[in-house]
Amino acid sequence: MTRYRPAYPPEFRRQMIDLVRAGRTPEELSREFEPSAASLVGWVRRAYAEDGTRPDAMTAAEHDELARLRCENRQLRQEQDTLAKATAWLAASPNGRTN
């Protein structure tokens, strides 16, 4: 059975991010506190992306927009496919009608 742990509070995350930025390693902090080193690294990467100090990473707003655009793109492709099938069906029938 998977163990469930509630999300860490934002204040705690901010403190851990500040400690990593001050020079402590994620491994050191993971031994002292509960979150894993991988979680800490992810928090720090996300913080750098949100601050704009890491321009190659997407911010949360950009990530949300990308997800929305992908969903919209999927829907448009489905509509295009449906219209193409309807056009092919109408073109195959004489005078665009069924008898």
Backbone as ProteinMPNN parsed JSONL, in Angstrom:
{"seq_chain_A": "MTRYRPAYPPEFRRQMIDLVRAGRTPEELSREFEPSAASLVGWVRRAYAEDGTRPDAMTAAEHDELARLRCENRQLRQEQDTLAKATAWLAASPNGRTN", "coords_chain_A": {"N_chain_A": [[0.846, -1.171, 0.0], [0.539, 2.22, -0.8], [2.1, 4.867, 0.829], [0.643, 7.788, 2.005], [1.371, 11.177, 2.096], [0.653, 14.386, 3.173], [0.959, 17.421, 1.231], [3.839, 19.509, 1.545], [3.883, 22.532, 3.458], [3.769, 25.814, 1.924], [5.477, 27.699, 3.179], [7.421, 26.127, 4.409], [8.583, 24.916, 2.167], [9.658, 27.199, 0.944], [11.58, 27.936, 2.842], [13.321, 25.73, 2.674], [14.184, 26.005, 0.02], [15.493, 28.455, 0.213], [17.58, 27.709, 1.939], [18.998, 25.915, 0.299], [19.79, 27.663, -1.716], [21.465, 29.194, -0.205], [23.643, 27.61, 0.048], [23.611, 25.073, 1.185], [23.432, 21.546, 0.631], [20.999, 19.586, -1.211], [20.975, 16.881, -0.454], [22.084, 16.914, 2.1], [20.157, 18.422, 3.461], [17.974, 16.725, 3.137], [18.64, 14.614, 4.77], [18.541, 15.839, 7.224], [15.973, 16.946, 7.364], [12.631, 15.918, 6.391], [11.844, 15.79, 3.526], [12.742, 14.301, 0.352], [15.897, 14.357, -1.403], [15.557, 14.603, -4.135], [13.039, 15.794, -4.284], [13.6, 18.267, -3.137], [15.427, 19.301, -5.014], [13.725, 19.554, -7.202], [11.946, 21.486, -6.218], [13.666, 23.667, -6.005], [14.45, 24.038, -8.679], [11.961, 24.728, -9.802], [11.515, 27.096, -8.41], [13.599, 28.703, -9.377], [12.768, 28.894, -12.043], [10.341, 30.26, -11.747], [11.273, 32.658, -10.676], [12.608, 33.679, -12.796], [15.293, 33.466, -13.134], [16.226, 31.318, -14.392], [16.04, 30.962, -17.533], [15.518, 28.916, -19.371], [13.629, 27.243, -18.372], [10.136, 26.479, -17.903], [7.622, 28.61, -16.576], [5.016, 28.3, -14.096], [2.679, 29.418, -15.116], [3.215, 29.385, -17.857], [3.377, 26.644, -18.243], [0.743, 25.864, -17.649], [-0.595, 27.204, -19.719], [0.492, 25.886, -21.948], [-0.546, 23.287, -21.548], [-3.273, 23.857, -21.825], [-3.34, 24.733, -24.498], [-2.516, 22.409, -25.819], [-4.666, 20.731, -25.289], [-6.702, 22.132, -26.602], [-5.7, 21.974, -29.204], [-5.873, 19.195, -29.646], [-8.649, 18.888, -29.608], [-9.365, 20.44, -31.853], [-8.155, 18.954, -33.887], [-9.681, 16.613, -33.759], [-12.178, 17.631, -34.526], [-11.545, 18.468, -37.116], [-10.965, 16.01, -38.289], [-13.482, 14.78, -38.12], [-14.967, 16.481, -39.811], [-13.627, 16.018, -42.223], [-14.244, 13.321, -42.676], [-17.022, 13.513, -42.935], [-17.198, 15.107, -45.213], [-16.019, 13.416, -47.108], [-17.889, 11.347, -47.069], [-20.193, 12.661, -47.99], [-19.3, 13.392, -50.53], [-19.075, 10.94, -51.728], [-21.653, 10.053, -52.03], [-24.355, 10.246, -54.421], [-25.143, 13.41, -55.705], [-24.817, 14.496, -53.186], [-26.608, 13.346, -51.439], [-28.363, 10.761, -49.675], [-30.024, 7.846, -50.841]], "CA_chain_A": [[0.0, 0.0, 0.0], [1.306, 3.445, -0.909], [1.963, 5.774, 1.961], [0.246, 9.132, 1.596], [1.839, 12.261, 2.935], [0.145, 15.661, 2.664], [1.957, 18.331, 0.656], [4.524, 20.388, 2.495], [3.37, 23.907, 3.393], [4.599, 26.716, 1.118], [6.522, 28.346, 3.993], [8.48, 25.139, 4.585], [9.27, 24.807, 0.884], [10.439, 28.426, 0.74], [12.746, 27.85, 3.728], [14.247, 24.745, 2.108], [14.754, 26.618, -1.179], [16.447, 29.469, 0.677], [18.759, 27.014, 2.471], [19.772, 25.402, -0.84], [20.41, 28.821, -2.361], [22.515, 29.689, 0.696], [24.819, 26.768, -0.057], [23.439, 23.71, 1.713], [23.077, 20.609, -0.43], [19.718, 18.904, -1.015], [21.207, 15.626, 0.259], [22.284, 17.272, 3.513], [18.859, 18.837, 3.998], [17.057, 15.581, 3.185], [18.977, 13.827, 5.958], [18.144, 16.595, 8.414], [14.521, 17.119, 7.324], [11.978, 14.765, 5.782], [11.709, 15.651, 2.072], [13.864, 13.669, -0.344], [16.779, 15.269, -2.13], [14.943, 14.833, -5.442], [11.968, 16.781, -4.09], [14.235, 19.568, -2.913], [15.976, 19.755, -6.291], [12.579, 19.986, -7.995], [11.451, 22.757, -5.672], [14.63, 24.724, -6.341], [14.321, 24.286, -10.129], [10.712, 25.453, -10.011], [11.696, 28.451, -7.875], [14.421, 29.44, -10.346], [11.936, 29.167, -13.213], [9.368, 31.3, -11.383], [12.004, 33.912, -10.463], [13.142, 34.146, -14.062], [16.741, 33.325, -13.167], [16.521, 30.181, -15.268], [15.161, 31.244, -18.662], [15.205, 27.744, -20.165], [12.561, 26.489, -17.709], [8.814, 27.086, -18.0], [6.955, 28.999, -15.345], [3.744, 27.595, -13.898], [1.711, 29.993, -16.048], [3.527, 28.862, -19.19], [3.017, 25.225, -18.242], [-0.719, 25.798, -17.736], [-0.978, 27.624, -21.064], [0.859, 24.793, -22.846], [-1.529, 22.224, -21.362], [-4.538, 24.326, -22.41], [-3.189, 24.742, -25.95], [-2.477, 21.023, -26.282], [-6.05, 20.244, -25.228], [-7.413, 22.806, -27.688], [-5.183, 21.396, -30.446], [-6.461, 17.858, -29.758], [-10.053, 19.053, -29.953], [-9.441, 20.918, -33.23], [-7.827, 17.822, -34.768], [-10.848, 15.729, -33.795], [-13.205, 18.295, -35.334], [-11.086, 18.422, -38.498], [-11.128, 14.632, -38.733], [-14.921, 14.566, -38.3], [-15.388, 17.203, -41.021], [-13.057, 15.334, -43.384], [-15.041, 12.105, -42.891], [-18.346, 13.925, -43.426], [-17.002, 15.562, -46.589], [-15.789, 12.223, -47.929], [-19.152, 10.618, -47.148], [-21.087, 13.417, -48.871], [-18.766, 13.352, -51.885], [-19.278, 9.595, -52.267], [-23.065, 9.849, -52.369], [-24.756, 11.046, -55.588], [-25.766, 14.717, -55.415], [-24.693, 14.832, -51.78], [-27.72, 12.802, -50.663], [-28.51, 9.311, -49.631], [-31.32, 7.44, -51.433]], "C_chain_A": [[0.896, 1.24, 0.0], [1.041, 4.332, 0.288], [1.642, 7.168, 1.445], [0.766, 10.142, 2.593], [1.317, 13.567, 2.36], [1.29, 16.532, 2.134], [2.583, 19.196, 1.748], [3.985, 21.803, 2.354], [4.311, 24.801, 2.574], [5.726, 27.381, 1.912], [7.714, 27.406, 4.18], [9.284, 24.99, 3.293], [10.177, 26.011, 0.649], [11.694, 28.39, 1.611], [13.775, 26.873, 3.177], [14.937, 25.302, 0.864], [15.806, 27.645, -0.784], [17.718, 28.826, 1.226], [19.636, 26.449, 1.35], [20.475, 26.546, -1.539], [21.54, 29.402, -1.519], [23.741, 28.779, 0.701], [24.696, 25.369, 0.518], [23.009, 22.786, 0.588], [21.721, 19.967, -0.142], [19.877, 17.594, -0.238], [21.348, 15.872, 1.76], [20.947, 17.637, 4.162], [17.885, 17.665, 4.087], [17.372, 14.673, 4.371], [18.482, 14.524, 7.226], [16.623, 16.753, 8.517], [13.918, 15.968, 6.533], [11.982, 14.711, 4.254], [12.954, 15.024, 1.432], [14.686, 14.724, -1.069], [16.19, 15.594, -3.497], [13.807, 15.86, -5.347], [12.551, 18.173, -3.929], [14.797, 20.143, -4.21], [14.845, 20.261, -7.183], [12.019, 21.318, -7.525], [12.367, 23.907, -6.078], [14.546, 25.055, -7.828], [13.084, 25.104, -10.427], [10.838, 26.898, -9.54], [12.534, 29.299, -8.828], [13.617, 29.79, -11.594], [10.953, 30.294, -12.928], [10.041, 32.661, -11.194], [12.516, 34.504, -11.765], [14.65, 34.035, -14.152], [17.171, 32.133, -14.007], [15.595, 30.278, -16.48], [14.784, 30.025, -19.492], [14.08, 26.904, -19.566], [11.234, 27.245, -17.841], [8.293, 27.476, -16.624], [5.657, 28.214, -15.232], [2.687, 28.111, -14.871], [1.95, 29.476, -17.461], [3.152, 27.389, -19.301], [1.508, 25.054, -18.374], [-1.208, 26.168, -19.133], [-0.664, 26.517, -22.083], [-0.14, 23.644, -22.749], [-2.867, 22.601, -21.999], [-4.463, 24.292, -23.936], [-3.137, 23.329, -26.53], [-3.885, 20.421, -26.312], [-6.869, 20.844, -26.377], [-6.989, 22.23, -29.043], [-5.785, 20.013, -30.696], [-7.914, 17.954, -30.205], [-10.205, 19.515, -31.403], [-9.115, 19.807, -34.23], [-8.997, 16.853, -34.877], [-11.957, 16.327, -34.661], [-12.832, 18.255, -36.812], [-11.27, 17.02, -39.075], [-12.601, 14.325, -39.005], [-15.412, 15.253, -39.568], [-14.846, 16.533, -42.281], [-13.852, 14.071, -43.699], [-16.416, 12.452, -43.454], [-18.246, 14.382, -44.873], [-16.816, 14.379, -47.521], [-17.094, 11.448, -48.107], [-20.115, 11.325, -48.098], [-20.597, 13.381, -50.311], [-19.01, 11.992, -52.524], [-20.73, 9.355, -52.66], [-23.444, 10.723, -53.535], [-25.528, 12.287, -55.138], [-25.731, 15.078, -53.941], [-25.808, 14.306, -50.926], [-27.642, 11.301, -50.629], [-29.881, 8.97, -50.19], [-32.004, 6.422, -50.596]], "O_chain_A": [[1.893, 1.293, 0.72], [-0.103, 4.52, 0.702], [2.31, 7.666, 0.539], [0.612, 9.97, 3.802], [1.515, 13.836, 1.175], [2.44, 16.386, 2.547], [1.938, 19.557, 2.732], [3.661, 22.233, 1.247], [5.519, 24.563, 2.541], [6.812, 27.602, 1.376], [8.867, 27.831, 4.118], [10.514, 24.944, 3.321], [11.319, 25.866, 0.212], [12.768, 28.779, 1.153], [14.974, 27.153, 3.209], [16.136, 25.097, 0.673], [16.884, 27.698, -1.376], [18.815, 29.339, 1.005], [20.863, 26.493, 1.434], [21.639, 26.417, -1.919], [22.46, 30.026, -2.047], [24.766, 29.126, 1.288], [25.604, 24.555, 0.349], [22.291, 23.209, -0.318], [21.332, 19.817, 1.016], [19.004, 17.238, 0.553], [20.803, 15.133, 2.58], [20.651, 17.207, 5.277], [17.063, 17.608, 5.002], [16.474, 14.033, 4.917], [18.057, 13.871, 8.179], [16.057, 16.701, 9.609], [14.659, 15.114, 6.047], [12.122, 13.612, 3.718], [14.072, 15.202, 1.917], [14.221, 15.837, -1.313], [16.304, 16.724, -3.971], [13.646, 16.696, -6.236], [12.057, 19.138, -4.513], [14.658, 21.337, -4.473], [14.993, 21.286, -7.847], [11.66, 22.173, -8.335], [11.901, 24.984, -6.448], [14.569, 26.228, -8.201], [13.133, 26.058, -11.205], [10.333, 27.815, -10.187], [12.226, 30.467, -9.063], [13.776, 30.88, -12.143], [10.752, 31.177, -13.761], [9.454, 33.696, -11.512], [12.825, 35.693, -11.832], [15.238, 34.465, -15.144], [18.356, 31.967, -14.297], [14.489, 29.737, -16.46], [13.817, 30.085, -20.252], [13.625, 25.948, -20.195], [11.206, 28.475, -17.884], [8.496, 26.765, -15.64], [5.252, 27.539, -16.178], [1.889, 27.333, -15.393], [1.002, 29.165, -18.181], [2.665, 26.945, -20.341], [1.044, 24.196, -19.125], [-2.116, 25.534, -19.67], [-1.467, 26.249, -22.976], [-0.537, 23.086, -23.772], [-3.515, 21.77, -22.634], [-5.415, 23.872, -24.595], [-3.66, 23.086, -27.617], [-4.245, 19.696, -27.24], [-7.632, 20.141, -27.039], [-7.825, 22.026, -29.923], [-6.163, 19.693, -31.823], [-8.358, 17.2, -31.07], [-11.087, 19.029, -32.111], [-9.727, 19.728, -35.295], [-9.276, 16.33, -35.956], [-12.598, 15.617, -35.435], [-13.692, 18.037, -37.666], [-11.685, 16.868, -40.224], [-12.93, 13.685, -40.004], [-16.192, 14.672, -40.322], [-15.536, 16.485, -43.3], [-14.108, 13.779, -44.867], [-16.917, 11.767, -44.346], [-19.125, 14.074, -45.678], [-17.395, 14.345, -48.607], [-17.368, 10.945, -49.197], [-20.776, 10.681, -48.913], [-21.415, 13.344, -51.231], [-19.139, 11.902, -53.745], [-21.005, 8.534, -53.535], [-22.927, 11.833, -53.659], [-26.435, 12.216, -54.308], [-26.54, 15.888, -53.488], [-25.969, 14.752, -49.791], [-26.96, 10.662, -51.43], [-30.818, 9.75, -50.02], [-33.097, 5.972, -50.941]]}, "name": "protein", "num_of_chains": 1, "seq": "MTRYRPAYPPEFRRQMIDLVRAGRTPEELSREFEPSAASLVGWVRRAYAEDGTRPDAMTAAEHDELARLRCENRQLRQEQDTLAKATAWLAASPNGRTN"}
